Amino acid sequence: MKKVALVLLFVLMLPGFFALGMYVGPMAAAAYAEAFPEPEFRTGQFDELYAWAGEDIVMFSDSTCPFCAKARNLLDTADVTYRELMIDESAEAKAEFDRRGGVGVPMIFLGNRQIVGFREEAIREGLALVANR
């Protein structure tokens, strides 16, 4: 009898724990993201990419991406020369994008920075650093 009561208690508590997890889980994920935000950029040595592309600024993009259009506009407004590689129009660009671990566009390389996504402040800071070298 005692064993049946324990099993019944467990079976009745399981949906409660599941519901609690469904409620608390997203809040915990949001709190974690706020406490440990994704970095605006990743640093590295990208001289090989710049030599391959023939420019000191390289942007991997997609022709239909609205954030790529924003990044393109920002770079054009900054009056810098850059190489744009459309991954949906060039197999070579797509292969290089994949080789560099690309997961999202725009993916911009400025100096020692790799910026994934349209992060205006990081792009502007990167442009200032490139201009000062």
C-alpha positions as CSV (number, residue, x, y, z in Angstrom):
1,M,0.0,0.0,0.0
2,K,2.8,2.4,0.9
3,K,4.6,1.7,-2.4
4,V,1.4,2.4,-4.4
5,A,1.0,5.7,-2.6
6,L,4.5,6.7,-3.4
7,V,4.1,5.8,-7.1
8,L,0.8,7.7,-7.2
9,L,2.4,10.7,-5.5
10,F,5.2,10.6,-8.1
11,V,2.8,10.4,-11.0
12,L,0.7,13.3,-9.7
13,M,3.8,15.5,-9.0
14,L,5.4,14.9,-12.4
15,P,3.0,17.2,-14.4
16,G,3.4,19.8,-11.7
17,F,7.2,19.8,-12.1
18,F,6.8,19.8,-15.9
19,A,4.5,22.9,-15.7
20,L,6.9,24.6,-13.3
21,G,9.8,24.0,-15.7
22,M,7.9,25.3,-18.6
23,Y,7.2,28.5,-16.6
24,V,10.6,29.0,-14.9
25,G,12.7,27.8,-17.9
26,P,12.2,30.8,-20.2
27,M,12.7,33.2,-17.2
28,A,16.0,31.5,-16.3
29,A,17.1,31.6,-20.0
30,A,16.4,35.3,-20.1
31,A,18.2,36.0,-16.8
32,Y,21.2,34.1,-18.1
33,A,21.2,36.0,-21.4
34,E,21.1,39.3,-19.5
35,A,23.8,38.3,-17.1
36,F,26.1,36.9,-19.8
37,P,25.3,38.7,-23.1
38,E,26.8,37.5,-26.4
39,P,29.9,39.5,-27.3
40,E,29.4,42.2,-30.0
41,F,32.4,40.8,-31.9
42,R,35.1,38.1,-31.9
43,T,38.7,39.0,-32.4
44,G,41.2,37.2,-34.5
45,Q,43.8,37.4,-37.3
46,F,42.1,37.7,-40.7
47,D,45.0,38.7,-42.9
48,E,44.5,35.6,-45.1
49,L,40.9,36.5,-45.7
50,Y,41.8,40.1,-46.6
51,A,44.5,38.8,-49.0
52,W,42.0,36.4,-50.6
53,A,39.3,39.1,-50.9
54,G,41.6,41.9,-52.0
55,E,40.2,44.4,-49.5
56,D,40.8,45.2,-45.8
57,I,37.0,45.0,-45.0
58,V,35.0,42.0,-46.0
59,M,31.2,41.5,-45.6
60,F,29.5,38.2,-46.3
61,S,25.8,38.8,-47.0
62,D,22.6,37.5,-48.6
63,S,20.8,39.4,-51.3
64,T,17.4,39.2,-49.5
65,C,18.7,40.0,-45.9
66,P,17.4,43.3,-44.6
67,F,20.1,43.5,-42.0
68,C,22.7,43.1,-44.8
69,A,21.2,46.0,-46.5
70,K,21.5,48.1,-43.3
71,A,25.2,47.0,-43.0
72,R,25.8,47.8,-46.7
73,N,24.3,51.3,-46.2
74,L,26.4,51.9,-43.1
75,L,29.6,50.9,-44.9
76,D,28.7,53.0,-48.0
77,T,27.9,56.0,-45.8
78,A,31.2,55.6,-44.0
79,D,32.8,55.9,-47.5
80,V,35.1,52.9,-47.1
81,T,36.1,50.4,-49.7
82,Y,35.0,46.8,-48.9
83,R,34.4,43.5,-50.6
84,E,30.9,42.1,-50.4
85,L,30.5,38.4,-50.9
86,M,26.9,37.3,-51.5
87,I,26.6,33.7,-50.2
88,D,23.4,33.1,-52.1
89,E,24.8,34.1,-55.4
90,S,28.4,32.7,-55.3
91,A,29.4,29.1,-54.5
92,E,32.9,30.3,-53.8
93,A,31.6,32.9,-51.3
94,K,29.4,30.4,-49.6
95,A,32.3,27.9,-49.3
96,E,34.5,30.6,-47.7
97,F,31.6,31.6,-45.4
98,D,31.2,28.0,-44.3
99,R,35.0,27.6,-43.9
100,R,35.0,30.6,-41.5
101,G,32.2,29.1,-39.4
102,G,29.5,31.4,-40.8
103,V,26.1,31.0,-39.1
104,G,24.4,34.3,-39.9
105,V,24.7,37.3,-42.1
106,P,25.9,39.9,-42.3
107,M,29.3,38.6,-41.2
108,I,31.7,41.5,-41.3
109,F,35.5,41.4,-40.9
110,L,37.1,44.7,-39.9
111,G,40.7,44.7,-38.8
112,N,40.9,42.1,-36.1
113,R,37.1,41.9,-35.6
114,Q,34.5,39.5,-36.8
115,I,31.0,40.9,-36.4
116,V,28.0,38.6,-37.0
117,G,24.7,40.3,-37.4
118,F,23.9,44.0,-37.8
119,R,25.6,45.5,-34.7
120,E,25.8,49.1,-35.6
121,E,27.9,50.2,-32.6
122,A,30.5,47.4,-33.1
123,I,30.7,48.2,-36.8
124,R,31.2,51.9,-36.2
125,E,33.9,51.2,-33.6
126,G,35.6,48.7,-36.0
127,L,35.6,51.3,-38.8
128,A,37.2,53.9,-36.4
129,L,39.9,51.4,-35.5
130,V,40.6,50.5,-39.1
131,A,40.8,54.2,-40.0
132,N,43.3,54.9,-37.3
133,R,45.9,52.3,-38.4
